[in-house]
């Protein structure tokens, strides 16, 4: 089991759902877009989703989106509970609950055991006046400081890695300051 070590102070983010996407209040109380909102505005995915919706119809698209969201929420909650040493295997007997259980077991069996140390779960990260977001897990994975994102898609997708790059841009100065603090304190 991973060790939780709160060496960083991640901000609690206040979420705003606006008509053009999810926003958070930065430390100056200014609304800034979420990383997900920024990426959705800069990708072709909205066009592809519209095309898919046209093919399957609105009712079926809404059903699939709700099912995917429900499964993703169950998996994220289970994995967070697992990493917090809480009861995580608490799924309904519904088909969606069983899918979420299978995905969670796969994560636990094949990946979570390689997390050596956890610095934050659902960790808020922000750059004032630019963007903010919540990283699923930040810590040490296989001996390397990492931002870990739990993806629950039924299909394997080629990820661009932009989401992680956005989060790294915020976290890297925190890591540097933690390393420099003992040196700076001696000056």
Residue, then its C-alpha position, 0 to 999 in steps of 0.5 A: x500500500x502507498x504511503x500518504x505524505x502531505x509534503x505540499x499544500x494543495x489549494x481547495x478549488x471552488x468550482x463554477x459551472x458556467x455556460x461555456x464550461x467549468x471554471x474555478x476561482x483562483x487565489x485572487x477570486x478570478x474565474x479561470x477555466x478548468x484544464x478540461x475546458x481549455x483542452x475541449x476548446x482546443x481539440x477536434x473532440x467537440x466536432x467528433x462528439x457532434x458527429x457521433x451524436x448525429x449518428x446515434x441520436x440524442x437519446x442514445x448519446x445522452x444514455x451513453x454519456x450518463x452511463x460513462x459518467x456514472x462508471x467513471x465516478x464510481x471508479x474514481x471514488x473506489x480508487x481514491x478510497x483504496x489509496x486512502x486505505x478506506x473501504x473501496x469495494x462497495x459497488x452496486x450489483x447493477x451492470x454499471x456497478x459491475x463494470x466499475x468494479x472490474x475497471x477498479x480491480x484492473x487499476x488496483x492489480x496492474x498499476x496502483x501497487x507501483x505508487x510508492x508515495x502519495x502527495x495529493x489525491x484530488x489535488x487542486x492545482x492552479x495558475x492565477x489568471x490562467x487555469x486550474x484543475x484537479x489532479x487525480x493523484x500526485x506522488x511517486x510512481x515507480x520511483x519517479x515524481x508523477x501526476x497520475x490520471x485515472x482514465x476509465x474509457x472502455x476503449x484504449x485511446x491515444x492520449x496527447x498528454x496535454x492535461x498532464x503537461x498543464x498540471x506539471x506546469x503548476x506542480x514543478x515550481x512547488x517541487x523546486x521550492x520544496x527542494x530549495x527551501x532548506x538551502x534558502x533557509x540557511x542564507 
